[in-house]
Amino acid sequence: MAFSKQQLQKFADLIHIEITDDKLEQMNIDSVIEWLDKLQKIDTTGVEPMLNPAEHKLPRRADVVTDGNIRDAVLANDPDTAGVSRGYFAVPKVMDE
C-alpha cells in the first residue's frame, strides 16, 4: 500500500504537525506499513498477553498503620493556628460562592 504525498500531508494536518515537502519525499511510510502488516499476520493463538516482559514480582509489604494518632504533632506544623484548636488546617478560600 503506497501513500501519496497528498495523503501524507492530510495525515499530518489531521494530527496537527507541520511537515515540509522535502521531508514528505524522504519519508518511507510504506516500509513501516509493510512491517505492521507482517506483525498482524503472526499467529498468536495460545499466547497469553503479558503486561511486562520481566517475570519478577514486586516486593509487597503488609498494609499496616505505623504513624497513627499523631494528629496534634502534625497540626503543630501549621503556622496559622486558626484551625488547630478545632483539629484541622485553616486555608484561604479558593472559590467564590
N, C-alpha and C positions, 0 to 999 in steps of 0.2 A: 504494500500500500504506500504509494508515494504522495506526499503532501506538496501542494503547490505553494508558491511564495505568498499568494493571496490568503490561502488557508492558514499558513503560519502567522501571517500578520493579524488575521482575525482572532486566532487563539491568543496572541499577545495582547490585543485590545481587550479581549474578554477578561483576562487576568490582570489587566491594568499595568502592563510593563511596556517599556519602550525598547524596541529592537530596531537597529539601523538596517538598511537594505544590505549592507556588506555582511553584517552578522547573520542575516537570514540566509544568504547564499552559502555561508560557511557551515551552517547547522546541518547535522546529519541525523535528523529525527527518524528517518526510515530505518536505520540500523537499530535504534532503540525500540521501535515498534516491532521489528522482527524478533528481537530478543525477548520482548514481553510475550509475543505470540508463542515462542518456543516454551516459555515458562508455563503458559496456560495449557499446553498440550501434555505436560508431565502428569503421569498417573499418580495420584496421591491417595488412592483408596487404601484404607487400613493404617494410614499415618496419622497419629494423633497430633493436633496442633500444640505448639509449645509457646509459652509466654517469654521464656528466656532460654538461651542455648546452654547456660550453665546449669548443672544438675544440683548444685549445693543449695541447701535451705538456709535462710537467715536465722540467726540465733534468736530465741524467744526468751522473754523473762516473765515472771509472774506479775500480774496486774494487781499490785497492792499499793495502798496509800502509805507513803513514807513520811510525808511532811504535813500531816493533818493537824488541825487545831492550832494553827499559828496565825489566826486572823489578826490578833492585836499586834503581833510583830510586823506583819505586812502593812497594816494601816499606819504604823508608826513612821513609815517612809513617806507619807503624804505631807507635803509642805503646807497644804491648805487644810486646816483642821476642822473645817465647817461640817463635814460629814462623818468625821472619825468618831465622834461621840455617839453617832447613831449606827455605826458599823458599816459604812460604805465610803467610797471615794466620791467627793463632790467635783463635778466637772462643769465647765461652762456650757451654756445652752448652745446647741449647734443647729437647731431647726426652728423655723417660725411656725406658729400655730395655724 
